Amino acid sequence: GGSGGGGGGAVNRVGGIMPCPPCGGFSFRDLEQVRRIAEMRELVPTRFKGPIPSYIELVGDLRLHRFLEGYHNDVSQATDAFVKMMEWRTEEGVNEVTDFLLANWNDDFHQIDIPYKDVILKCLPFQMNYGWSVHDHLVTFEYTGHFDTAALLAEVTLEQYSRFEIFNMEHKSILLDRRSREKERLLKIVAIRDMTGLGSRHMNGANIKIMTTVLKIMQVH
């Protein structure tokens, strides 16, 4: 496993600014990145009034940089998206997921005792940590043509599956943050999908419910 992240205790606002937790900076920033990240740290507390956890992987400079990159370095839009994520984390109890992952950390998601993991991966075969690319990006492998969403929803509720996906995406975020710091560059996910067997049987209500759930979490996370 990687080095431990910051705890879940609230970050103390310093003069109205969301501070960077210890060891939360990164060494591959240019001056414009530094300026934009500093602006976000000033703006977040004006738009989000709830407690801000001190996880390095959540409020470190690298996570803010990912939001900036996703919104073409527009500080205001990136801040709004970050605040929306923080509100969602509060509503869905995501910090409890983070605490569990950090306390039971393994780089290999499959080795962590996640609720309903075995039955979900039986119905939705997926290698969460297939490996690392030659450029150190995280590779995932999805056997899309073998998905059986109807069987899945006969075993678990949509809410239980949604919780599993939060565990999955939070694990990826932590893993990518740690690996990016280690390699001193921004790493991403390379998703490989095996479409063999994909057909009309996959165009059903259960599949639409599952995909809608995943997309909603991805958009806010």
C-alpha positions in Angstrom: 0.0 0.0 0.0 0.9 3.6 -0.4 1.7 6.1 2.4 -1.2 7.2 4.6 -3.3 10.1 3.7 -4.5 12.9 6.0 -7.1 12.1 8.5 -10.8 13.0 8.3 -10.6 15.8 10.9 -11.8 19.2 9.7 -9.3 21.5 8.1 -9.0 24.7 10.1 -9.8 27.7 8.0 -6.9 30.2 8.3 -8.1 33.7 7.7 -11.0 32.4 5.7 -8.7 30.3 3.4 -8.8 26.5 3.0 -5.2 25.6 3.8 -3.2 22.9 2.2 -2.7 20.0 4.6 0.9 19.0 5.5 2.6 17.3 2.6 -0.4 18.2 0.4 1.6 20.3 -2.1 3.1 18.8 -5.3 6.3 19.6 -7.1 5.2 19.8 -10.7 3.4 23.2 -10.6 4.2 26.3 -12.6 3.5 29.8 -11.3 0.1 30.0 -12.9 -0.9 26.7 -11.3 0.2 28.0 -7.9 -1.8 31.2 -8.4 -5.0 29.5 -9.5 -4.8 26.9 -6.7 -4.3 29.8 -4.2 -7.4 31.5 -5.6 -9.5 28.3 -5.2 -8.3 28.0 -1.6 -9.7 31.5 -1.0 -13.0 30.9 -2.8 -14.0 27.5 -1.4 -14.7 28.7 2.1 -16.9 31.5 0.7 -19.1 28.9 -1.1 -19.0 25.9 1.2 -19.7 26.4 4.9 -19.6 22.8 6.0 -16.6 21.1 7.7 -13.7 20.4 5.3 -11.9 17.1 5.9 -8.1 17.2 6.0 -7.5 14.3 3.6 -4.4 15.1 1.5 -6.1 13.2 -1.4 -9.1 15.5 -1.2 -7.9 19.0 -0.3 -4.3 18.8 -1.4 -3.0 20.9 -4.3 -3.2 18.0 -6.7 -6.9 17.4 -6.3 -7.6 21.2 -6.8 -5.4 21.0 -9.9 -7.5 18.2 -11.3 -10.6 20.3 -11.0 -8.9 23.3 -12.7 -7.7 21.1 -15.5 -11.3 19.7 -15.9 -12.6 23.2 -16.2 -10.0 24.6 -18.5 -8.3 26.6 -15.6 -11.5 28.6 -15.0 -11.1 29.2 -11.2 -14.7 30.0 -10.6 -16.1 27.0 -12.4 -13.6 24.7 -10.9 -14.5 26.0 -7.4 -18.2 25.6 -8.0 -17.6 22.0 -9.1 -15.3 21.3 -6.1 -18.0 22.8 -3.7 -20.7 20.6 -5.3 -18.5 17.6 -4.7 -18.0 18.6 -1.1 -21.8 19.0 -0.6 -22.4 15.6 -2.2 -19.8 14.0 0.1 -21.5 15.4 3.1 -25.0 14.2 1.9 -23.8 10.7 1.0 -21.4 10.1 3.9 -18.4 9.7 1.6 -16.0 10.7 4.3 -16.9 7.5 6.1 -15.9 5.6 2.9 -12.6 7.4 2.8 -11.9 6.6 6.5 -12.7 2.9 5.9 -10.4 2.8 2.8 -7.5 4.5 4.6 -7.8 2.2 7.6 -7.9 -0.9 5.4 -5.7 0.3 2.6 -4.5 -1.9 -0.2 -3.5 -0.7 -3.6 -5.5 -3.6 -5.1 -9.2 -2.7 -4.6 -10.0 -6.4 -5.0 -8.2 -7.2 -1.7 -10.3 -4.9 0.4 -13.5 -6.2 2.1 -16.0 -3.9 0.4 -19.7 -4.6 1.0 -21.3 -6.7 -1.8 -18.1 -6.6 -3.8 -18.1 -10.3 -4.7 -21.7 -10.5 -5.9 -21.3 -7.2 -7.8 -18.1 -8.3 -9.6 -19.7 -11.7 -10.4 -22.5 -9.9 -12.3 -20.3 -7.0 -13.6 -16.8 -8.6 -14.2 -14.3 -5.8 -13.9 -10.6 -5.5 -13.1 -10.4 -2.3 -11.1 -6.6 -2.3 -10.9 -5.6 -4.2 -14.1 -2.1 -2.6 -14.0 -0.2 0.6 -15.0 0.5 1.7 -18.5 4.0 2.5 -19.8 3.3 6.1 -18.9 2.2 5.1 -15.4 -1.5 5.7 -15.9 -3.9 3.4 -14.1 -5.4 0.7 -16.4 -8.9 -0.8 -15.7 -10.4 -3.6 -17.7 -14.1 -4.0 -18.1 -15.7 -7.1 -19.6 -18.7 -5.1 -20.8 -20.2 -7.9 -22.9 -20.5 -10.1 -19.9 -22.4 -7.7 -17.7 -25.6 -9.1 -16.3 -27.4 -6.1 -14.7 -30.7 -7.9 -14.3 -29.0 -10.6 -12.2 -27.2 -7.9 -10.3 -30.4 -6.1 -9.3 -31.9 -9.4 -8.2 -29.0 -9.7 -5.7 -28.5 -6.1 -4.4 -30.5 -2.9 -4.4 -29.6 0.1 -6.5 -28.6 1.9 -3.4 -26.2 -0.9 -2.4 -24.7 -0.9 -5.8 -24.3 2.9 -5.7 -22.5 2.7 -2.4 -20.1 0.1 -3.9 -19.4 2.5 -6.8 -18.5 5.3 -4.3 -16.0 2.9 -2.7 -14.6 2.1 -6.1 -14.2 5.7 -7.3 -12.9 6.9 -4.0 -10.3 4.2 -4.1 -9.2 5.2 -7.6 -8.9 8.9 -6.5 -6.7 8.0 -3.5 -4.5 5.6 -5.6 -4.1 8.1 -8.4 -3.2 10.9 -6.1 -0.6 8.9 -4.3 0.9 7.5 -7.5 1.0 11.0 -9.1 3.0 12.3 -6.2 5.3 9.4 -6.4 5.9 9.9 -10.1 5.7 13.7 -9.9 3.2 14.1 -12.8 -0.5 14.1 -13.2 -1.7 10.5 -13.8 -5.1 9.5 -15.1 -7.2 6.4 -15.8 -7.0 4.3 -19.0 -10.2 2.3 -19.3 -10.2 -0.8 -21.6 -13.6 -2.4 -22.4 -14.0 -5.8 -24.0 -17.3 -5.6 -25.9 -17.4 -9.3 -26.9 -20.9 -10.6 -26.3 -22.5 -7.1 -26.1 -25.9 -7.3 -27.7 -29.6 -6.4 -27.5 -30.0 -8.2 -24.2 -28.0 -5.4 -22.6 -30.5 -2.8 -23.7 -32.8 -3.2 -20.7 -34.2 -1.1 -17.8 -31.7 -2.6 -15.3 -28.7 -1.6 -17.5 -30.1 1.9 -17.9 -30.5 2.2 -14.1 -26.9 1.0 -13.5 -25.4 3.3 -16.1 -27.4 6.3 -14.8 -26.2 5.6 -11.3 -22.5 5.4 -12.4 -22.7 8.5 -14.5 -24.2 10.6 -11.7 -21.4 9.6 -9.3 -18.7 10.2 -11.9 -20.1 13.6 -12.7 -19.9 14.9 -9.1 -16.9 12.9 -7.9 
